[in-house]
Amino acid sequence: MAKDFYATRSTAWWKVAFAMIGSCMSGVTFVSVPGMVGVAGWGYLQMCLGFFLGYLVIAFVLTPLYFKLNVVSVYQYLENRFGISSYKTGAWFFFVSKMLGAAVRLFLMCATLCLLLRIPIWITVIVVVALEWAYTVRGGVKAVIGLDIIKTICMLVAVGLTLVLVGREVGHPDTSMMRVFYFDDVNHPQFFWKQLLGGLFTVVACTGLDQDLMQRTLACKNVKDSQKNLVVSVILQIVVISLFLLLGVYLYQFAALHGIDAKGDALFPAVTWSGALPKVVGVLFVIGLVMAGFPAGGSALTALTTSFTVDILGGRERSRVWVHTGMAVLMAVCILVFNALNSTSVIDAVYRLASYTYGPILGLFAFGLCCKAPVRDKWVPLVAIVAPVVCLVLDLNSVAWFGGYHFSYEILPLNGLLTMAGLWLIRK
């Protein structure tokens, strides 16, 4: 059972590369990327360039380190470098962020199914989470990778066919909505360097230091295969994101032709269910949305089980199935809590939380790799808590204190830098 929950170094790299296209995209991506074209054009590709640079850092800095240490959990590096308190700190920050993020993604999927099937959401949640538990409790990482491949195929088919059907009616895409680079205004949220650096640090923190996503890379046979997987995967992801952006242009043009008043996240579902397209498009949308959300829950369950069992419980083999069951129950409770709150602002806050929870992890790894000084391990949890609190205070008061400046993606690297500064202060 133990080996089922973590990478076994036996999967072909090309399978992992293809699977990671789907694993790095959620139901939110499926809906939001086409919708953002109306405001930002194709500016999201600037962030994708940062993704590419971030994947190079993961491939040639972090991956060789993980293979050399032969770790089950990526956070075991922190114990080797600093001590047990640092190790537990990284694991707990990952646990909170992953649980909330996975619960939000499944909540969006369960809410959609609830509306379509017209059944109480608590029944939908129980069925969905039970299915997540069932296919991962035995299959573990291999089952996650297998379903990610199916998920990727379904997403590509859904987007591809929708592009063809909508494109036939619209004709040529409106190039005025396809602007990529923004160099002219440093205060603009799409300013090139903000997007580039934001993409780089986001990928390094939320992929390279994420127990869930790195288990796929560590499933490859060796370091070279893992590096090939990462480089090929990010190139394929950029291609797929470009298809989503092109779809966004077509959807906005189609909505204008048919008088559909929708934009942003509401655009894709509004067009597909408007009746102006064949019913198969609506079916494709639902399939794509479900397949974008369902595997994310399973992979999160597997990663949470691995991290909690290995990092927090100390690797007690007999407790794995019980931990896996407990993770599923806790996830179901979180989904129902989100439903009870029924507030989009709460969902946005949880996604924003990722910048705060992954920031200390980013700072811990960066300090460990860039500085050889040992630290007073028992003070590390305090530093990891203080850094995001300071970031939150700065974020809430940035408009008043910094002449109207709004923090965006740069809150993540700032959080990491503050963590590194705190570690420098408590060095031995």
Secondary structure as UniProt FT lines:
FT   HELIX           2..5
FT   HELIX           13..23
FT   HELIX           27..35
FT   HELIX           37..40
FT   TURN            41..43
FT   HELIX           44..57
FT   HELIX           58..62
FT   HELIX           63..69
FT   TURN            74..75
FT   HELIX           76..81
FT   HELIX           84..117
FT   HELIX           121..137
FT   TURN            138..139
FT   HELIX           140..170
FT   HELIX           175..177
FT   TURN            186..187
FT   TURN            189..190
FT   HELIX           192..203
FT   HELIX           204..208
FT   HELIX           211..217
FT   TURN            218..219
FT   HELIX           223..258
FT   HELIX           264..266
FT   HELIX           267..272
FT   HELIX           279..306
FT   HELIX           307..312
FT   HELIX           317..319
FT   HELIX           320..341
FT   HELIX           344..370
FT   HELIX           377..379
FT   HELIX           380..401
FT   TURN            402..404
FT   TURN            409..410
FT   HELIX           411..425
//
